[in-house]
Amino acid sequence: MKVAIIGTGYVGLSTGVCLAEIGHHVTCIDINEQKIDKLKKGISPIYEPGLEKLLMKNSSDGRLQFTTSHQEGLKDVEIIIIAVGTPQGEDGRADLTYLEQAAYDISTHLSSDTIIVIKSTVPVGTNEYIKKTIENLNVNGVPFEIVSNPEFLRQGSAILDTMKPDRIIIGSENKTAAKKVRDMYIPLKVSIVLTSIRSAEMIKYASNAFLANKISFINEIANICEAVGADVEDVAKGMGKDKRIGEAFLRPGIGYGGSCFPKDVKALLHTAKLHGKKFKLLNETIAINDIQQELLVKKAIKRFGKLKGKKIAMLGLAFKPETDDMREAPSIKIANLLTKLGVKVVAYDPVAKENAQIILGNTIQFVDSVYEAITDVDAIFIVTEWEEFKQIDLEKILQKMKHPIIFDGRNCIEEEKIWQCKAVEYYPVGRPEI
Ligand code: UGA
């Protein structure tokens, strides 16, 4: 099939390379010239495992193209996928500016019988609104259909999630359009759920809100485990074996971040409020998450008393491993709290340094290796569970630090390792301290 994708963020780009990989002819459109120039040269503008390889392969095979021109990119395509951002706007509502712009761009270059697929995360009713917007702008009355097709990929495993999703949701009021979109995905051989447009829109928000709930729930359990002397890792394992609960998203830590959960949970709350409903559970999910992001600072205060004048190494800045994304990362709140308390912060992240510098400026010091970060510090905060932190050499830490104290916000160092190195003081989340 001939497919155009508007927006080359995580969703648009991953979808583009994967659809090309399964045999479609894909043109990705973005108004950002620098991004498109890079992509034309086979360089990915984001850090995402496996993406660049597929980008190079499919570009050189001639199935994947990039352009800033809507006229060129939308010419004779069967399916247009909109994958632009819907950032958090006023009152938590989703800001639809980029989507409205995409609707305008499509309407001026629409060719006959195109299917417009909205992949961006949008509040219930948005697909219908965009349909009407295009109809109003579409002066020649060119026929088209709208299909809602929300995305469930995770940053850091975007390619894997796109090639092997648990399910694909196709929401449409038109059977032929739904069938055509389903055919586009057939080579993936995955379970496809056909729904109405409104249900598809809701599935996306309900899924993200549920996962955010799961995280806040396990974090509250972790805090109780600490109080009663239980081990949350064992508790989560035991709970997860129950198929009704499931093992995923029961990793305790310092709260969720990223470009999706915080924004989508608030957008769903906004939708509920708009319809006179109170989603009290979600309010609590947010409140628990906000408090959880302060956990390591509180633990350090409990251990040291005043933190003024101390030097702390922050290992990890990105909101999760395998990404350089700093949006809503717990590290931002932690760094700001520490500096406010008069702590000198030295931070290291394998890939997020540049993005972190944009946000945190020179309020903290950035270095280029773990061992540089931990030299002469009073404590280590593990903020993101990068593989290299799991492999950290505790003997080396002993040499570099006066007195090795680790606050592990992601429980990523194996307990066994800590037991072997008796000189280390270790403070995990929801587990007995060592
Ligand atoms: C999330 C969803 O998982 C995707 O299904 C969805 O498509 C995406 O949002 C989106 O709406 O676009 P993402 O934000 O990339 O994906 O990352 P996750 O792996 O879900 O992690 C989100 C946050 O939750 C991270 O800060 C992570 O550290 C935290 N988390 C995750 C936990 O604290 N505990 C867990 O058990 C799992």
Boltz pocket constraint, residues with backbone or C-beta under 6 A from the ligand:
constraints:
  - pocket:
      binder: B
      contacts: [[A, 121], [A, 151], [A, 152], [A, 153], [A, 154], [A, 155], [A, 156], [A, 208], [A, 211], [A, 215], [A, 248], [A, 249], [A, 250], [A, 251], [A, 252], [A, 253], [A, 254], [A, 255], [A, 256], [A, 257], [A, 258], [A, 259], [A, 260], [A, 261], [A, 264], [A, 319], [A, 320]]
      max_distance: 6.0
